[in-house]
């Protein structure tokens, strides 16, 4: 388990405390005990939030003359059905709220706290309301929201957490563009938490659909909800793909500039970012599959259960027979009542146009055609794919022998790690990489002594020639390696032995 980075945890501690300090005036109002004429407790904190919304709306419509009297009139209009108060009380509460947000001494509000990032006591100053205008004739002071007041309003506004992942994707792209790799790695970890939260919500939504669909209206509502979720997840998936390409391009650019030699920390960060982003994208793709399953299986099953529940609750004698027998109905009404229970008319017919329809043509062959992968011993030296595969197998064997002799690699998982350290992850993303090790394991012990291999007639000819008379013994292990989504392979151990031509011959 990795140790916690204490410095990273406390980074930006003052800004976090500053956002908490903005709520302090609301708690000051909450501590004020006020009652109306009937002795009912007045929600002073709620009135404070209403006052903030009042100033915010006036700022939106560019109304500059908002003071105590205007706020008092607004509070009266909002609360007259809840509280019984005299008119002067509304003005008193309006003045109290404004003085709480903007103290009468003229200084900004302050909040004292202990800064765990700097290990010292700090003071935060902030301003919720500021003076906007003054009417000399009526001696009225007008106010408007300050920057901190706007921030407090936005802090109380709900930004749906479903969109948090999309927000983190935008932040991650900006961090990668600026080269803030350490911050980008932390952002990916936050994205992983977002994905896990969405998984929990999708599981709850699944159970909610199964037990809550009791009518066609609720079915349509959940159907629309799932369509919206699926559309958002598709957009997030496209953004993940763009981020992966961006990270890949950044890694290749750094490798081309020899940054992996000059600044190993930065290059190691980009490798880790690439790996972590792949994992988060893989988990997010499960969400896409889960939503698709909900749309096409769970939702339709719930609709069918709704249909069969209606069928089971239908009483034929009471709902149909008694209706027909007890009340005489006109023929048109009788037809409309019985029509859903009558079978659709069926007629077996044949159209002459079927003669002109597309016919199935079957070709007779003496031998059954089988489609299979290129065999190792296919003697087709002019096949371009075979030549390419022979070359790739040779390069792969050269890489393995270098890791075996220079880095002491003795397992397939160790060879995966060697490729990652060399920045060659794209090699094990190809199909031929896994075919190569499966063929070697099947033919173990492997040596370059066969006549066909010596003459270069197999795709392994170039690879086995690199052994220089040695024998490669491949043994399987009970460990599954999966570095990419498409392929997985069982781990293997390797052993090279120098031997004469007579040893290990088949």
Buried (B, 14 or more C-beta within 10 A) or exposed (E): EEEEEEEEEBBEBBEEBBBEBBBBBBEBBEEBEBEBEEEEEBBBBBBBBBBBBBBBEBBEEEEEEBBBBBBBBBBBEBBEEEBEBEEEBBBBBBBBBBEBBBBEEEEBBEBEBEBEBEEEEBEBEBBBBBEBEEEEEEEBBBBBBBEBBBBBBEEEEEEEEBEBBEBBBEBBBEBBEEBBBBBBBBBBEBBBEBBEBBBEBBEEBBEEBEEBBEEEEBBEEBBEBBEEBBEBBEEBBEBBEEBBEBBBEBBEEBBEEEBBEEEEEBBEBBBBBBBBBBEBBEBBBEBBEBBEEBBEEBBEEBBEEBEEEEEEEEEEEEEBEEEEEEEEBEEEEEEEBEEEEEEEEEEEEEEEEEEEEEEEEEEEEEEEEEEEEEEBEEEEEEBEEBBEBBEBBBEBBEBBBEBBEEBEBBBBBBBBBBBBBBBEBEBBEBEEBBBBBEBBBEBBBBBBBBEEBEEBBBBBBBBBBBBEEBBBBBEEEEEEBEBBEEBEBBBBBBEBEEBEEEEBEE
